[in-house]
């Protein structure tokens, strides 16, 4: 996992198309903005797992591994 330090109004790029921006920091809460093409779905992990579970797809090991891998790619 790549760990980066950013201040408000600073960003990181993932590839050429995805930008993650730190919008604000309020105590222990961090607001981030994600700018990505519409073809790249962006969800909070818990929402993604609910969507997968609601479709009848396995929300257990396989789906969690996919989400973890996607989150890891985002943090690289």
N, C-alpha and C positions, 0 to 999 in steps of 0.2 A: 504494500500500500504506500502510495506517495502521500506525504503529509505536507501541506503548504500553509503558510501564514499569510493572511490577507487582511487588509484594513477595509473599512467601509469605502465604497465607490471604487474598489479594485476588483479585477476579474481574473479568471483563468480561462484558457481556451482548451477545448478538447477537439483535436483534429482541426479542420478548417471551418466547421459549421456550428459547433456548440460552444456557447459562452456562458460561464457561470459567474455571476456578479454578487458580491457581498453588498446588500442594500443598507443594512443597519445591524447594529449589535445593541441589544437591550438586556443587560445583565447576562443571564445564561442563555438567552434566546438570540439566534442569528437569523435574519431574514435574507434569503438568497433569491436571486432571479436567474432563470434559465432561459436562454434564447437558443432555440433549436428549430430546424426545419420541421414543418408539419408532419413529414413522413417519419419522424423519430418520436415515438410516444414517450412522454415523461410523466411519471407517477411517483407519489410517495410509496415507499416499499409496502407499507401495510395496506394501502389502497390496491396496489398491484396484486398482492396476495389474495385480497377479497375478490377482485375481478376474476382471477384464475380459479378460485374456489367456486364462485358463482356460475362459471361456465361448465362446471363438472370436471374440470381438468385437475389433476393432482396438485394440491397446494402444499404438499409435503416436501419431501426431499428434492425431487426433480425441479419443481418450480422455484423453490427457495434457492437452490444452487444456481439457477439461471439468473435470478434477481441479484444474488450476491455477486455473480460474475459481472453482470451489467453495472452494478454499483462500483465494483472495483475498477472496471474500465473507465467509468466516469471520473474516478478519483485519481487516475493515472495521469 
